[in-house]
Amino acid sequence: MTNGRANIEIFVYDHDVNDYVWQKTQDAKSSQFSAYNQGSLSTRLEVALLYALMDALKPFAKGERVKVERPVSNVIATVQKSLADGKRVLLDIGKAQNIGIGDIFKSIESDAEIKIVEVLENGSIAEVTTGTPKEKEVFKPK
């Protein structure tokens, strides 16, 4: 009989505090009984995934919390507009791209660097830390 195996890495985000409050990597196996080995392997995989999820979240469900560094977002940001005499820029990425205040981005076209100071639903505002970003300049996470 073949075992189902699952490995997950889970992050729990608390919207009220705008931070990740739990992170865990968990493995699990399932050898769900199957008469005459007629059962589907997919059933054993689903049960293994359920076990991994339950085991990973058990301490969290009991109230345990851990400050977790925000996962690095692998996104590309484009400058939409220069603001405040070039000291700030408006970017085309926002909350949906999992970026946070303090994230630093580096230009792929010049020596410019920017730091996120405000995250909006459909964009972000960043402070220029070095260089002079131009409109439509592309940035990646540092």
N, C-alpha and C positions, 0 to 999 in steps of 0.2 A: 504494500500500500504506500502510496506517495504522500508525503507530508506537504501541507501548504505552508509557505513561509512568507513573512512580511517584515519590512523594515520601514519605519516612518520617522520623519523629523517634524515635530509639530511646534508651532509658535502660537501663543494666545495673545491677542491684542485687546487692550482695554480702551475703548473709545472715550470713556469719561476722563481718563488721565492722559490720553494720547500717547500711550507707551505699551511696549510688550512686557507682559508680566509673567510669562511662563514659556519655557522652551525645554524640550526633551526629545531624545532619540531613543527609539524603542524597537526591539526585535520580538517576534512572536512566531510560534508554530501551531499548526492545527493538524491533527490526524483524525478529523471528524470521522466517526464510524460509518462505514459503507458496506452493507451486506454484499458479499461476493464481489467486492471492489467495483460495484456498478455506479457508485457516486461520482459526481463530477469533480475534477480537480479545482474548478473555479469555485465550488462551494467551500472547499478546504482553504483556498486562498482568501475568500471573503471572511471566513471565520478567523483566520490568522490576522487579517487586517483589523477586524473588530477587537480581538484580544490585545493587539499592539496599541490601538487607540485607547482602550479602557485602561490599560496599564500605564500609559504615558500620562493620562489625565487624572488618575486616581489621587495623587497628592494635591493637585490643583483643586479638585472637587472638595477636598477636605480643608481648603483655605490656605494652602501653602502658596506663596508668591515669591518670585525671584526676579530681580531687575535684569532684564535682558537687553543687550545692545541691539539696536535696530539692525535688522538684516541689511546688508549692502544691496542697494538697488542697482541693477545693471541696466540703466536707461541712458538714452541720449537726450540731451536738452539743447534746445535751440533758442538763442536770444531773439525775442520778438520786438523789443523796443528798449532803448536806453532811457533811463530815468534819472532825475536829480543831477543834472549836469554830468552824466557818465559815472556817477558813484554807485548807482544801482541799475539793475536790469530786470526786465520782465521776461520770464521763461515760459515755454509751452508745456511744462509738466507740472502736475499738481498732486493732490492726495491719492488719486487712483494709482499713481506710479510708486507709491510707498517711499516717498522722500520725506525727510524731516528737517526741522530747523537745525542749523549747524553743519549739515552735509556740505562737503566741499567738492566742487567740480573743476576740472582742468580742461582748457581748450585743446582741441585736437588740431587747431589751425595756427595757434600763436602761443605766447607765454602767459596768457591771461588765466587767472583763477578767480572763482567766485564762491561765495558762501551763502547758503540759503538762510534768509532772515524771516520769511513769511511764506507759509504754504496755503494756497487757496484751492478751491474745488477744481478749477480748470486752468491753473497756472501757479507760478511762484515768483516771488521777488527775491533777488539775490544781491548781496553787496559785493562790489568789485574789490578784491584783495590785492591783486597784482595785474598789471597790464591794462589794456584798453579794449574791451570786447566790442565787436561791431555787430550790427543787426544781421541776423541769419547765421551768426557764428555758432559752431557746434561744440558742445561740451560733454565730457564723460565723467563719471564719478572718479575721484582721486583715490 
